[in-house]
Amino acid sequence: MVEYEVQGRVGLITLNRPEARNAINGEVAAALEAAVDQLEADPEVWIGILRANTAGQDRPVFSAGADLKAVNSGGPPLGTSRGGFGGFTFRERRKPVIAAVDGLATAGGCEIVLSCDLVVASTRSSFGLAEVKRNLIAGAGGLFRLPRAIGRAAAMEAILTGEPLPAERAHQLGLVNQLVEPDQVESAALALADKICQNAPLAIWASRKVVLAADDADDETLWRMTNEAMAGVMKSEDLKEGLQAFVEKRAPEWKGR
């Protein structure tokens, strides 16, 4: 259902239910939460990539969201107490995750993408919150995360019509960081992850925390968080390494401590 592997400093998480359009059921939610647990617990892994197996699909689907058959049959919950829907959308984590999207990310699948920190998408991808078409609402963060990502007007149209945003439009609006051809999604996501991992992990993680708080916290809180983040990195071994590497004109060797 969900696979996890490590490539260098990168944890690769794969939704692996292509026969069901990578829809989320209880088993997938538990497995996705477990994969994030592995990502967070491994000190040698600094960033994650979330991708999907679309093998055998004529029209690739990153994730169709909630498995409505499982919902209709009264199966196990599609979320977890720590992670919310999919074991992911409300999961607190320290490390950034890049969504590598090739195909349709709709409903809860789009909400999973919105829960990531960066998005690399193929030109044939699209993003939508189609819940209104089934007398549902986007209950896993999409109603407030999509407006933050693309602006209120564009988000309102997408949410109330239920129609997906094509990848090019999503890129123009700021939801997608990098737009690439379908066969380049994974390599582009890995290249972005590797570029991020050239920097100090403690600074990456601390900076991410403040950026995420910026939408809701007041300036006083954000200044406090920034100062706390600065104090933390100033006490680290990596600060000494970064300064010494600068003096010696070489690439730093980060330790994450």
Secondary structure as GFF3:
##gff-version 3
##sequence-region A 1 257
A	DSSP	beta_strand	2	7	.	.	.	ID=ss1
A	DSSP	beta_strand	10	15	.	.	.	ID=ss2
A	DSSP	three_ten_helix	18	20	.	.	.	ID=ss3
A	DSSP	alpha_helix	26	41	.	.	.	ID=ss4
A	DSSP	beta_strand	47	52	.	.	.	ID=ss5
A	DSSP	beta_strand	61	63	.	.	.	ID=ss6
A	DSSP	alpha_helix	68	72	.	.	.	ID=ss7
A	DSSP	beta_strand	79	80	.	.	.	ID=ss8
A	DSSP	beta_strand	84	85	.	.	.	ID=ss9
A	DSSP	beta_strand	97	101	.	.	.	ID=ss10
A	DSSP	beta_strand	104	106	.	.	.	ID=ss11
A	DSSP	alpha_helix	108	114	.	.	.	ID=ss12
A	DSSP	beta_strand	118	122	.	.	.	ID=ss13
A	DSSP	beta_strand	126	128	.	.	.	ID=ss14
A	DSSP	three_ten_helix	131	134	.	.	.	ID=ss15
A	DSSP	alpha_helix	142	150	.	.	.	ID=ss16
A	DSSP	alpha_helix	152	161	.	.	.	ID=ss17
A	DSSP	beta_strand	165	166	.	.	.	ID=ss18
A	DSSP	alpha_helix	167	173	.	.	.	ID=ss19
A	DSSP	beta_strand	178	180	.	.	.	ID=ss20
A	DSSP	three_ten_helix	182	184	.	.	.	ID=ss21
A	DSSP	alpha_helix	185	196	.	.	.	ID=ss22
A	DSSP	alpha_helix	201	213	.	.	.	ID=ss23
A	DSSP	alpha_helix	219	234	.	.	.	ID=ss24
A	DSSP	alpha_helix	237	248	.	.	.	ID=ss25
###
